């Protein structure tokens, strides 16, 4: 998608497992788009990874405060992206496993 409003509209149609959210987008930035996605009535919220050139601790904290789950700095290093996706996968398995265990009990 090209901007934050399109990101929100896309999530209302099909909820992905992971969103790679550019923090600086036109129309609606990634921070505001993330906050609005978090307000949507979605059972399985997507794992949202901030993609930004801003790598300072304060920038990371702002991303987390907006509701993002992870942070990857630009230029993107393959190892950083792979680590973020591994964390997303672990979180998804933990959440899915918990509900399956509850249903089996």
C-alpha positions in Angstrom: 0.0 0.0 0.0 1.1 3.6 -0.5 -0.1 5.3 2.7 -1.5 4.8 6.2 -5.1 5.1 5.2 -4.7 2.3 2.6 -3.0 0.2 5.3 -6.0 0.5 7.6 -8.4 -0.2 4.7 -6.4 -3.3 3.7 -6.4 -4.7 7.2 -10.2 -4.4 7.4 -10.4 -6.6 4.2 -7.9 -9.3 5.1 -5.9 -9.5 8.3 -2.3 -10.4 7.7 -0.1 -12.2 10.2 2.6 -9.5 9.9 2.6 -5.9 8.7 5.9 -4.2 7.8 4.8 -0.6 8.6 6.8 2.3 7.2 6.8 4.9 9.9 6.9 7.9 7.5 4.1 7.5 5.0 2.0 10.2 3.3 -1.6 10.9 4.2 -1.4 9.1 7.5 1.9 8.1 9.1 2.7 4.6 10.3 2.4 5.6 14.0 -1.2 6.8 13.5 -2.1 4.0 11.2 -0.9 1.5 13.8 -2.9 3.1 16.6 -6.0 2.9 14.4 -5.4 -0.7 13.5 -5.1 -1.5 17.2 -8.5 0.0 17.7 -10.1 -2.3 15.1 -12.3 -5.1 16.4 -10.0 -7.9 15.2 -9.6 -11.2 17.0 -6.1 -11.9 15.8 -4.3 -8.6 15.7 -1.4 -8.6 13.2 2.2 -8.4 14.4 3.3 -4.9 13.3 7.0 -4.2 12.6 8.1 -0.6 12.3 10.4 0.1 9.4 12.2 3.4 9.9 15.4 5.2 9.4 15.0 6.5 12.9 17.1 4.2 15.1 17.4 6.1 18.4 16.0 4.5 21.6 13.4 7.3 21.8 12.2 6.5 18.2 11.9 2.8 19.1 9.9 3.6 22.3 7.6 5.8 20.3 6.9 2.9 17.9 6.1 0.6 20.8 3.9 3.3 22.4 1.9 3.6 19.2 1.2 -0.2 19.3 3.9 -1.6 17.1 5.4 -5.0 18.2 8.8 -4.7 16.8 11.3 -2.3 15.1 13.7 -2.7 12.2 15.9 0.2 11.1 16.6 1.2 7.6 18.6 0.3 5.7 17.1 -3.1 6.4 19.6 -5.8 7.2 18.4 -9.3 6.4 19.3 -10.6 9.9 17.3 -7.9 11.6 14.2 -8.6 9.5 14.6 -12.3 10.0 14.8 -11.8 13.7 11.7 -9.7 13.7 9.8 -12.3 11.7 11.0 -15.1 14.0 9.6 -13.1 17.0 6.3 -12.7 15.2 6.1 -16.4 14.4 6.9 -17.3 18.1 4.2 -14.9 19.3 1.6 -16.3 16.8 2.5 -19.9 17.9 2.3 -19.0 21.6 -1.2 -17.4 21.1 -2.5 -20.1 18.8 -1.1 -22.9 21.1 -2.7 -21.3 24.1 -6.2 -21.3 22.6 -5.8 -24.8 21.3 -4.7 -26.0 24.8 -7.7 -24.3 26.3 -10.1 -25.9 23.9 -8.6 -29.4 24.5 -9.0 -29.0 28.3 
